[in-house]
Amino acid sequence: MTDPYNNRVSWPRTYLTKAGLLTSPRRGFHQLTDRGREARAANPSKIDLTFLSQYAEFLAFKALRRETVGGSVVPDTAAESATPQEELEAAYQRIRAELEAELLDRLKKCSPAFFERLVVDLLVRMGYGGSRQDAGRAIGRSGDEGIDGIIKEGKLGLDVVYIQAKRWNDTTVGRPEIHRFVGALVGQRAR
């Protein structure tokens, strides 16, 4: 069951963040951006969806929130002709999309060491090699020669999977990085 208070606070926080008025430098802390301070200085009578619609980023966010349900587009304010089931499905899809965006944003801000451990933990949870203690190690550190983690491929641990975890923000991993990793694999005599 969801906490009504957190739900009431979460939506405005998300909307203010998407409009560029609020930022979260770390978990549990929020601060106004320069744009947010300008908006506060303008002393609007209220900050609602109409007010936030003046910001292009917020409009882009709202456009992304339009989800397809049963092959047709259902707007954020579900159409009157939509069935309750379609409204619930549209709401679920919007919440899921927002959660995905927030999770991706947090992953882009986390430390490289945390990201490497997360990748190893994810592979263990996907069934590679048994438990975290038995199967996987995050070894990423200075001088790791490009190997960020090692995980046993099966429960018997006969084969080893070498991992390089790269958290690249909106770019692709280039050829030099791939070559370094291949070189590290050769150094480990990996197949």
N, CA and C of each residue as an Amber inpcrd file, in Angstrom:
protein
   573
   0.8470000  -1.1730000   0.0000000   0.0000000   0.0000000   0.0000000
   0.8950000   1.2400000   0.0000000   0.5330000   2.2260000  -0.7890000
   1.3600000   3.4260000  -0.8790000   0.9920000   4.4160000   0.2230000
   1.9650000   5.1770000   0.6360000   1.7860000   6.2070000   1.6400000
   1.2170000   7.4450000   0.9580000  -0.0070000   7.9030000   1.3340000
  -0.6160000   9.0480000   0.6540000   0.2230000  10.3220000   0.7670000
   0.8940000  10.5130000   1.8940000   1.7180000  11.7110000   2.0690000
   2.8760000  11.7140000   1.0700000   3.6040000  10.5850000   1.0140000
   4.7200000  10.4970000   0.0710000   4.2470000  10.6470000  -1.3660000
   3.0880000  10.1070000  -1.6770000   2.5390000  10.2400000  -3.0250000
   2.2450000  11.7040000  -3.3330000   1.6620000  12.4160000  -2.3770000
   1.3450000  13.8380000  -2.5700000   2.6080000  14.6830000  -2.7520000
   3.6780000  14.3130000  -2.0910000   4.9330000  15.0630000  -2.1910000
   5.7180000  14.6460000  -3.4320000   5.6380000  13.3960000  -3.7920000
   6.4340000  12.8620000  -4.8980000   6.0740000  13.4870000  -6.2410000
   4.8020000  13.6130000  -6.5290000   4.4030000  14.1620000  -7.8300000
   4.8620000  15.6070000  -8.0190000   4.5860000  16.5130000  -7.0760000
   5.0880000  17.8880000  -7.2650000   6.6090000  17.9440000  -7.3870000
   7.3160000  17.1360000  -6.6020000   8.7740000  17.1160000  -6.6750000
   9.2190000  16.6780000  -8.0690000   8.5840000  15.6560000  -8.6090000
   8.9110000  15.1870000  -9.9640000   8.6290000  16.2860000 -10.9790000
   7.4750000  16.9070000 -10.8850000   7.1170000  17.9590000 -11.8430000
   8.0670000  19.1480000 -11.7570000   8.4110000  19.5760000 -10.5470000
   9.3340000  20.7020000 -10.3920000  10.7170000  20.3580000 -10.9400000
  11.1460000  19.1120000 -10.7440000  12.4330000  18.6680000 -11.2690000
  12.4130000  18.6480000 -12.7870000  11.3430000  18.1160000 -13.3610000
  11.2430000  18.0350000 -14.8220000  11.1640000  19.4130000 -15.4570000
  10.6220000  20.3910000 -14.7340000  10.5490000  21.7620000 -15.2470000
  11.8630000  22.5110000 -15.0510000  12.8160000  21.8980000 -14.3540000
  14.1090000  22.5350000 -14.1470000  14.1250000  23.5160000 -12.9880000
  13.1370000  23.4400000 -12.0960000  13.0670000  24.3490000 -10.9600000
  13.7170000  23.7740000  -9.7060000  13.8790000  22.4620000  -9.6740000
  14.3640000  21.7730000  -8.4880000  15.4030000  20.7440000  -8.9080000
  16.3790000  20.5220000  -8.0480000  17.3840000  19.4860000  -8.3000000
  17.5970000  18.7030000  -7.0040000  18.1240000  17.5020000  -7.1560000
  18.3910000  16.6580000  -5.9960000  19.8640000  16.2650000  -6.0320000
  20.7350000  17.0250000  -5.3390000  22.1640000  16.7430000  -5.3940000
  22.5370000  15.3910000  -4.7900000  21.7240000  14.9190000  -3.8400000
  21.9250000  13.5810000  -3.2840000  20.6070000  13.1270000  -2.6710000
  20.5260000  11.8620000  -2.3800000  19.2810000  11.2720000  -1.8920000
  18.7610000  12.0100000  -0.6600000  17.4840000  12.3720000  -0.7230000
  16.8350000  13.0100000   0.4190000  17.0540000  14.5020000   0.5280000
  17.8200000  15.0920000  -0.3860000  18.0810000  16.5260000  -0.3620000
  17.6060000  17.1330000  -1.6740000  16.9390000  18.2750000  -1.5670000
  16.4240000  18.9620000  -2.7480000  16.7590000  20.4400000  -2.6080000
  17.0390000  21.0680000  -3.7440000  17.3230000  22.4970000  -3.7070000
  16.8150000  23.1440000  -4.9790000  16.5160000  24.4160000  -4.8710000
  16.0640000  25.1680000  -6.0290000  17.2250000  25.4120000  -6.9790000
  16.9370000  25.3490000  -8.2650000  17.9240000  25.7160000  -9.2680000
  17.8530000  27.2280000  -9.4540000  18.7130000  27.7690000 -10.3000000
  18.6350000  29.2060000 -10.6010000  17.2550000  29.5430000 -11.1700000
  16.7470000  28.6770000 -12.0350000  15.4160000  28.8920000 -12.6110000
  14.3560000  28.8460000 -11.5080000  14.5190000  27.9530000 -10.5560000
  13.5830000  27.8520000  -9.4400000  13.5830000  29.1020000  -8.5780000
  14.7800000  29.6540000  -8.3580000  14.8680000  30.8880000  -7.5760000
  14.2140000  32.0520000  -8.3340000  14.3780000  32.0820000  -9.6470000
  13.7220000  33.1240000 -10.4520000  12.2040000  32.9950000 -10.3640000
  11.7120000  31.7590000 -10.4350000  10.2660000  31.5350000 -10.3370000
   9.7450000  31.9660000  -8.9740000  10.4940000  31.6540000  -7.9210000
  10.0840000  32.0540000  -6.5660000  10.0930000  33.5820000  -6.4380000
  11.0970000  34.2250000  -7.0250000  11.1920000  35.6850000  -6.9550000
  10.0300000  36.3560000  -7.6850000   9.4860000  35.6770000  -8.7190000
   8.3450000  36.2270000  -9.4530000   7.0690000  36.1710000  -8.6180000
   7.0980000  35.4090000  -7.5180000   5.9840000  35.3000000  -6.5830000
   4.6550000  34.9630000  -7.2720000   4.5890000  33.8100000  -7.9700000
   3.3310000  33.4490000  -8.6310000   2.2510000  33.1410000  -7.5990000
   0.9950000  33.3610000  -7.9840000  -0.1010000  33.0940000  -7.0470000
  -0.1950000  31.6040000  -6.7370000   0.1050000  30.7630000  -7.7240000
   0.1900000  29.3260000  -7.4670000   1.0550000  28.6810000  -8.5400000
   1.6480000  27.5720000  -8.1690000   2.4520000  26.8000000  -9.1150000
   1.6720000  25.5310000  -9.4060000   1.1280000  25.4790000 -10.6060000
   0.3520000  24.3250000 -11.0210000   0.8170000  23.8900000 -12.4120000
   0.0900000  22.9670000 -13.0250000   0.4960000  22.4620000 -14.3340000
   0.5210000  23.5750000 -15.3800000  -0.4010000  24.5190000 -15.2700000
  -0.4150000  25.6410000 -16.2130000   0.8600000  26.4660000 -16.0740000
   1.2600000  26.7460000 -14.8310000   2.4850000  27.5090000 -14.5920000
   3.7030000  26.7560000 -15.1250000   3.7870000  25.4700000 -14.8400000
   4.9460000  24.6800000 -15.2600000   5.0120000  24.5080000 -16.7720000
   3.8750000  24.6670000 -17.4560000   3.8340000  24.4910000 -18.9090000
   4.5920000  25.5730000 -19.6680000   5.0490000  26.6040000 -18.9880000
   5.8530000  27.6340000 -19.6560000   7.2820000  27.1550000 -19.9350000
   7.6650000  26.0240000 -19.3310000   9.0210000  25.5020000 -19.4880000
   9.0360000  24.3640000 -20.5030000   9.9110000  24.4840000 -21.4970000
   9.9830000  23.4980000 -22.5820000  10.3000000  22.0960000 -22.0540000
  11.1560000  22.0180000 -21.0460000  11.5150000  20.7030000 -20.4940000
  10.3050000  20.0020000 -19.8860000   9.4510000  20.7730000 -19.2320000
   8.2560000  20.1860000 -18.6350000   7.2960000  19.7150000 -19.7210000
   7.1410000  20.5140000 -20.7740000   6.2810000  20.1050000 -21.8860000
   6.8010000  18.8450000 -22.5590000   8.1280000  18.7520000 -22.6930000
   8.7160000  17.5410000 -23.2750000   8.4470000  16.3360000 -22.3760000
   8.5720000  16.5280000 -21.0710000   8.2760000  15.4560000 -20.1200000
   6.8180000  15.0260000 -20.2350000   5.9080000  15.9790000 -20.3030000
   4.4910000  15.6520000 -20.4180000   4.2100000  14.9170000 -21.7270000
   4.9040000  15.2980000 -22.7890000   4.7080000  14.6160000 -24.0750000
   5.1660000  13.1650000 -23.9830000   6.2540000  12.9120000 -23.2410000
   6.7330000  11.5370000 -23.0580000   5.7560000  10.7100000 -22.2520000
   4.9850000  11.3560000 -21.4090000   4.0680000  10.6310000 -20.5370000
   2.8350000  10.1380000 -21.2780000   2.6790000  10.5320000 -22.5230000
   1.5580000  10.0140000 -23.3030000   1.8780000   8.5740000 -23.6520000
   1.0590000   7.6960000 -23.2100000   1.3110000   6.2730000 -23.4000000
   0.2570000   5.6780000 -24.3270000   0.6180000   4.6020000 -24.9730000
  -0.3490000   3.8940000 -25.7940000  -0.9910000   2.7910000 -24.9690000
  -2.2810000   2.6860000 -25.0930000  -3.0410000   1.6480000 -24.4150000
  -3.9480000   1.0120000 -25.4500000  -3.7620000  -0.2690000 -25.6890000
  -4.5910000  -0.9640000 -26.6690000  -4.4440000  -0.3970000 -28.0650000
  -3.2600000   0.1120000 -28.3990000  -3.0070000   0.6150000 -29.7440000
  -3.3930000   2.0740000 -29.9530000  -4.0850000   2.7010000 -28.9890000
  -4.4520000   4.1030000 -29.1620000  -3.7640000   4.9360000 -28.0900000
  -3.5360000   6.2080000 -28.4010000  -2.8540000   7.0910000 -27.4580000
  -3.8550000   7.5870000 -26.4270000  -3.5120000   7.4170000 -25.1580000
  -4.3420000   7.9280000 -24.0750000  -3.5600000   9.0530000 -23.4160000
  -4.0770000  10.2930000 -23.4300000  -3.3350000  11.4030000 -22.8390000
  -3.1910000  11.2510000 -21.3290000  -2.3530000  12.1260000 -20.7660000
  -2.0840000  12.1090000 -19.3340000  -3.3760000  12.1910000 -18.5270000
  -4.2940000  13.0270000 -18.9360000  -5.6080000  13.0740000 -18.3130000
  -6.4820000  12.1580000 -19.1400000  -6.6240000  10.9240000 -18.7200000
  -7.2370000   9.8610000 -19.5200000  -8.5420000  10.3170000 -20.1470000
  -8.7320000   9.9250000 -21.3880000  -9.9150000  10.3190000 -22.1480000
 -11.1780000   9.8130000 -21.4620000 -12.2630000  10.5840000 -21.5990000
 -13.5190000  10.2110000 -20.9660000 -14.0230000   8.8760000 -21.4780000
 -13.6680000   8.5270000 -22.7150000 -14.1530000   7.2830000 -23.2960000
 -13.3380000   6.0710000 -22.8550000 -12.2310000   6.2890000 -22.1480000
 -11.3960000   5.1730000 -21.7110000 -12.0920000   4.4110000 -20.5900000
 -11.9350000   3.1060000 -20.6190000 -12.5080000   2.2780000 -19.5640000
 -11.6460000   2.4030000 -18.3120000 -12.1930000   2.0450000 -17.1550000
 -11.3670000   2.0810000 -15.9420000 -10.1050000   1.2310000 -16.0740000
 -10.2090000   0.0850000 -16.7280000  -9.0410000  -0.7740000 -16.9240000
  -7.9830000  -0.0570000 -17.7730000  -8.4180000   0.6480000 -18.8240000
  -7.4760000   1.3890000 -19.6730000  -6.8420000   2.5440000 -18.9010000
  -7.6260000   3.2020000 -18.0520000  -7.0810000   4.2890000 -17.2360000
  -6.0330000   3.7580000 -16.2640000  -6.3150000   2.6040000 -15.6400000
  -5.3480000   2.0020000 -14.7290000  -4.0780000   1.5950000 -15.4650000
  -4.2310000   0.9980000 -16.6400000  -3.0630000   0.5870000 -17.4270000
  -2.2360000   1.8040000 -17.8350000  -2.9040000   2.8870000 -18.2570000
  -2.1890000   4.1060000 -18.6420000  -1.4520000   4.6930000 -17.4400000
  -2.1020000   4.6930000 -16.2800000  -1.4570000   5.2160000 -15.0690000
  -0.2500000   4.3610000 -14.7090000  -0.4070000   3.0440000 -14.8030000
   0.7090000   2.1360000 -14.5140000   1.8800000   2.4100000 -15.4500000
   1.6060000   2.5580000 -16.7400000   2.6610000   2.8050000 -17.7190000
   3.3590000   4.1390000 -17.4570000   2.5970000   5.1680000 -17.0660000
   3.2100000   6.4710000 -16.7580000   4.1180000   6.3690000 -15.5390000
   3.6380000   5.6950000 -14.4990000   4.4490000   5.5510000 -13.2840000
   5.7000000   4.7580000 -13.5840000   5.5730000   3.7040000 -14.3770000
   6.7340000   2.8890000 -14.7310000   7.7580000   3.7160000 -15.5220000
   7.2760000   4.5180000 -16.4710000   8.1870000   5.3500000 -17.2690000
   8.9080000   6.3640000 -16.3770000   8.1910000   6.9470000 -15.4300000
   8.8150000   7.9060000 -14.5200000   9.8370000   7.2270000 -13.6170000
   9.5070000   6.0330000 -13.1490000  10.4420000   5.2760000 -12.3200000
  11.7020000   4.9290000 -13.1110000  11.5290000   4.5080000 -14.3560000
  12.6840000   4.1960000 -15.2040000  13.5720000   5.4200000 -15.3820000
  12.9490000   6.5630000 -15.6490000  13.7220000   7.7970000 -15.8490000
  14.4580000   8.1930000 -14.5760000  13.7930000   8.0750000 -13.4220000
  14.4340000   8.4400000 -12.1540000  15.5750000   7.4770000 -11.8310000
  15.3530000   6.1850000 -12.0730000  16.3970000   5.1910000 -11.8060000
  17.6110000   5.4330000 -12.6990000  17.3710000   5.6990000 -13.9720000
  18.4690000   5.9810000 -14.8900000  19.2260000   7.2330000 -14.4640000
  18.5140000   8.2440000 -14.0390000  19.1510000   9.4750000 -13.5780000
  20.0270000   9.2030000 -12.3530000  19.5380000   8.4060000 -11.4190000
  20.3250000   8.0830000 -10.2260000  21.5510000   7.2550000 -10.5770000
  21.3900000   6.3080000 -11.5120000  22.5320000   5.4810000 -11.9150000
  23.6200000   6.3210000 -12.5670000  23.2260000   7.3350000 -13.3130000
  24.2130000   8.1990000 -13.9570000  24.9750000   9.0490000 -12.9410000
  24.3980000   9.2390000 -11.7420000  25.0400000  10.0600000 -10.7190000
  25.8450000   9.2520000  -9.7060000  25.6880000   7.9240000  -9.6940000
  26.3630000   7.1130000  -8.6720000  27.8590000   6.9880000  -8.9820000
  28.6040000   6.5640000  -7.9860000  30.0550000   6.4200000  -8.1540000
  30.3620000   5.2220000  -9.0520000  31.5070000   5.2350000  -9.7370000
  31.8840000   4.0910000 -10.5710000  31.9640000   2.7830000  -9.7710000
  32.4800000   2.8370000  -8.5540000  32.5910000   1.6180000  -7.7320000
  31.2110000   1.0530000  -7.4090000  30.2610000   1.9200000  -7.0630000
  28.9020000   1.4660000  -6.7890000  28.2960000   0.8380000  -8.0390000
  28.4870000   1.4740000  -9.1850000  27.9230000   0.9660000 -10.4350000
  28.4850000  -0.4200000 -10.7580000  29.7810000  -0.6090000 -10.5630000
  30.4010000  -1.9090000 -10.8370000  29.8310000  -2.9880000  -9.9180000
  29.6590000  -2.6770000  -8.6260000  29.0570000  -3.6470000  -7.6960000
  27.6200000  -3.9540000  -8.0960000  26.8940000  -2.9190000  -8.5420000
  25.5110000  -3.1010000  -8.9610000  25.4120000  -4.0600000 -10.1500000
  26.3060000  -3.9210000 -11.1140000  26.2940000  -4.8010000 -12.2830000
  26.5580000  -6.2420000 -11.8650000  27.5250000  -6.4560000 -10.9900000
  27.8170000  -7.8140000 -10.5080000  26.6050000  -8.3670000  -9.7600000
  26.0030000  -7.5620000  -8.8810000  24.8260000  -8.0160000  -8.1370000
  23.6760000  -8.3600000  -9.0740000  23.4890000  -7.5690000 -10.1070000
  22.4350000  -7.8310000 -11.0810000  22.6520000  -9.1670000 -11.7870000
  23.8790000  -9.4400000 -12.1930000  24.1720000 -10.7110000 -12.8590000
  23.9540000 -11.8970000 -11.9220000  24.3030000 -11.7450000 -10.6530000
  24.0630000 -12.8170000  -9.6820000  22.5610000 -13.0440000  -9.5350000
  21.7820000 -11.9500000  -9.4510000  20.3260000 -12.0660000  -9.3270000
  19.7010000 -12.6860000 -10.5810000  20.3840000 -12.5620000 -11.7120000
  19.8960000 -13.1710000 -12.9460000  20.2220000 -14.6630000 -12.9990000
  20.9330000 -15.1730000 -11.9920000  21.1650000 -16.5990000 -11.9100000
  22.5680000 -17.0570000 -12.2220000  23.4860000 -16.1420000 -12.4320000
  24.8590000 -16.5590000 -12.6990000  25.5370000 -16.9620000 -11.4050000
  25.8900000 -18.2290000 -11.2850000  26.8030000 -18.7030000 -10.2620000
  26.3430000 -18.8260000  -8.8360000  25.0820000 -18.6620000  -8.4940000
  24.6690000 -18.8690000  -7.1040000  24.6200000 -17.5760000  -6.3220000
  25.2020000 -17.5880000  -5.1160000  25.1020000 -16.4310000  -4.2280000
  26.1750000 -15.3890000  -4.5470000  25.9910000 -14.2070000  -4.0100000
  26.9280000 -13.0930000  -4.2250000  28.3130000 -13.4450000  -3.6830000
  28.3610000 -14.0930000  -2.5290000  29.6480000 -14.4320000  -1.9310000
  30.3640000 -15.5040000  -2.7460000  29.5850000 -16.4750000  -3.2630000
  30.1900000 -17.5810000  -3.9960000  30.5170000 -17.2260000  -5.4360000
  29.6970000 -16.3600000  -6.0370000  29.7460000 -16.2380000  -7.4800000
  30.4090000 -14.9880000  -8.0170000  30.2500000 -13.8620000  -7.3600000
  30.6820000 -12.6280000  -8.0000000  31.5590000 -11.7600000  -7.1430000
  32.4830000 -11.0720000  -7.7900000  33.3420000 -10.1070000  -7.1120000
  33.4350000  -8.8600000  -7.9770000  33.2260000  -7.7130000  -7.3690000
  33.4890000  -6.4510000  -8.0470000  34.9160000  -6.0780000  -7.6890000
  35.7830000  -6.0430000  -8.6910000  37.1960000  -5.7750000  -8.3980000
  37.6710000  -4.4640000  -8.9870000  36.7400000  -3.7200000  -9.6030000
  37.1270000  -2.4830000 -10.2510000  37.8560000  -1.5460000  -9.3160000
  39.0250000  -1.1320000  -9.7250000  39.8360000  -0.1860000  -8.9510000
  40.9570000   0.2910000  -9.8680000  41.7300000   1.1790000  -9.4010000
  42.8580000   1.6460000 -10.1790000  43.8110000   0.4760000 -10.4280000
  44.2060000   0.2860000 -11.6570000  45.1280000  -0.7830000 -11.9990000
  44.4630000  -2.1350000 -12.2010000  43.1190000  -2.1480000 -12.3820000
  42.4410000  -3.4250000 -12.5670000  42.5470000  -3.9360000 -14.0030000
  43.2360000  -3.1850000 -14.8400000  43.4770000  -3.5390000 -16.2370000
  42.1780000  -3.7350000 -17.0190000  41.1040000  -3.0460000 -16.6380000
  39.8590000  -3.1040000 -17.3850000  38.8830000  -4.1500000 -16.9100000
  39.2580000  -4.9730000 -15.9560000  38.3450000  -5.9800000 -15.4200000
  37.6830000  -5.3820000 -14.1760000  36.3820000  -5.1370000 -14.2630000
  35.6680000  -4.5240000 -13.1480000  34.9870000  -5.5450000 -12.2570000
  34.7690000  -6.7400000 -12.7690000  34.1100000  -7.7650000 -11.9740000
  34.3710000  -9.1340000 -12.5490000  34.2620000 -10.1250000 -11.6930000
  34.4150000 -11.5130000 -12.1050000  33.2250000 -12.2630000 -11.5340000
  32.6020000 -13.0790000 -12.3640000  31.4550000 -13.8390000 -11.9040000
  31.5230000 -15.2420000 -12.4890000  31.1650000 -16.2200000 -11.6910000
  31.1640000 -17.5980000 -12.1660000  29.9270000 -17.7980000 -13.0400000
  30.1190000 -18.4680000 -14.1800000  29.0300000 -18.5910000 -15.1440000
  27.9290000 -19.5170000 -14.6580000  28.2640000 -20.5840000 -13.9960000
  27.2650000 -21.5260000 -13.5060000  27.4670000 -21.7940000 -12.0360000
  26.5600000 -22.5740000 -11.4460000  26.6410000 -22.8690000 -10.0170000
  27.9070000 -23.6520000  -9.6640000  28.4170000 -24.4160000 -10.6310000
  29.6430000 -25.1610000 -10.3760000  30.8800000 -24.2730000 -10.4650000
  30.7630000 -23.1500000 -11.1100000  31.8690000 -22.2070000 -11.1890000
  33.0030000 -22.6500000 -12.0840000  32.7020000 -23.4850000 -13.0850000
  33.7560000 -23.9720000 -13.9690000  34.2110000 -22.9180000 -14.9650000
  33.3060000 -22.0890000 -15.4090000  33.6550000 -21.0090000 -16.3300000
  33.5040000 -19.6710000 -15.6170000  34.3140000 -18.7190000 -16.0410000
  34.3180000 -17.4010000 -15.4150000  33.9340000 -16.3620000 -16.4590000
  33.0890000 -15.4130000 -16.0510000  32.7090000 -14.2920000 -16.9020000
  33.4170000 -13.0620000 -16.3480000  34.1580000 -12.3790000 -17.2050000
  34.8360000 -11.1520000 -16.8040000  33.9570000  -9.9760000 -17.2240000
  33.8490000  -8.9950000 -16.3620000  32.9290000  -7.8800000 -16.5730000
  33.6980000  -6.5710000 -16.6150000  33.2960000  -5.7470000 -17.5640000
  33.7320000  -4.3590000 -17.5380000  32.4620000  -3.5280000 -17.5310000
  32.2540000  -2.7730000 -16.4860000  31.0450000  -1.9770000 -16.3190000
  31.3790000  -0.5150000 -16.5940000  30.7590000   0.0360000 -17.6220000
  30.9820000   1.4440000 -17.9640000  29.6770000   2.2060000 -17.8350000
  29.7120000   3.2660000 -17.0880000  28.5540000   4.1330000 -16.9240000
  28.8130000   5.3740000 -17.7800000  28.3910000   5.2990000 -19.0060000
  28.6190000   6.3940000 -19.9470000  27.3380000   7.1850000 -20.0680000
  27.4250000   8.4830000 -19.9380000  26.2540000   9.3480000 -20.0170000
  25.9750000   9.7460000 -21.4590000  24.9580000   9.1380000 -22.0190000
  24.4390000   9.4980000 -23.3420000  25.4750000   9.4190000 -24.4630000
  26.4670000   8.5680000 -24.3220000  27.4140000   8.3520000 -25.4070000
  27.6270000   6.8540000 -25.5470000  28.2540000   6.4570000 -26.6200000
  28.5430000   5.0410000 -26.8010000  29.9670000   4.7590000 -26.3400000
  30.2050000   3.5200000 -25.9960000  31.5480000   3.1110000 -25.5980000
  32.3700000   2.9990000 -26.8690000  33.5170000   3.6530000 -26.9100000
  34.3360000   3.7070000 -28.1220000  35.2710000   2.5240000 -28.2720000
  35.8520000   2.4500000 -29.4420000  36.7720000   1.3780000 -29.7860000
  37.9560000   1.2670000 -28.8210000  38.5810000   2.3720000 -28.3820000
  39.7150000   2.2330000 -27.4620000  39.3500000   1.4920000 -26.1720000
  38.1560000   1.7630000 -25.6330000  37.7240000   1.0760000 -24.4100000
  37.5470000  -0.4160000 -24.6580000  36.9720000  -0.7650000 -25.7940000
  36.7700000  -2.1760000 -26.1370000  38.1260000  -2.8670000 -26.2940000
  39.0700000  -2.2090000 -26.9500000  40.4010000  -2.7940000 -27.1460000
  41.1070000  -3.0240000 -25.8080000  40.9730000  -2.0680000 -24.8840000
  41.5830000  -2.2480000 -23.5610000  40.9770000  -3.4510000 -22.8390000
  39.6740000  -3.6010000 -22.9480000  39.0140000  -4.7240000 -22.2890000
  39.4380000  -6.0550000 -22.9180000  39.5010000  -6.0940000 -24.2410000
  39.9590000  -7.3140000 -24.9230000  41.3870000  -7.6520000 -24.4900000
  42.2190000  -6.6370000 -24.3720000  43.5860000  -6.8620000 -23.8990000
  43.6100000  -7.4220000 -22.4880000  42.7250000  -6.9200000 -21.6270000
  42.6400000  -7.4320000 -20.2550000  42.1710000  -8.8790000 -20.2640000
  41.2450000  -9.2110000 -21.1590000  40.7740000 -10.6060000 -21.2620000
  41.8980000 -11.5330000 -21.6900000  42.7010000 -11.0820000 -22.6440000
  43.8430000 -11.8840000 -23.0890000  44.8060000 -12.0850000 -21.9230000
  45.0120000 -11.0410000 -21.1250000  45.8950000 -11.1490000 -19.9630000
  45.3680000 -12.1510000 -18.9370000  44.0630000 -12.3520000 -18.8880000
  43.4580000 -13.3200000 -17.9640000  43.3370000 -14.7120000 -18.5920000
  43.7470000 -14.8130000 -19.8490000  43.6070000 -16.0650000 -20.6250000
  42.1530000 -16.5020000 -20.7160000  41.2730000 -15.5400000 -20.9080000
  39.8510000 -15.8300000 -21.0190000  39.5220000 -16.3690000 -22.4090000
  38.4650000 -17.1500000 -22.4570000  38.0160000 -17.6620000 -23.7490000
  37.0670000 -16.6840000 -24.3840000
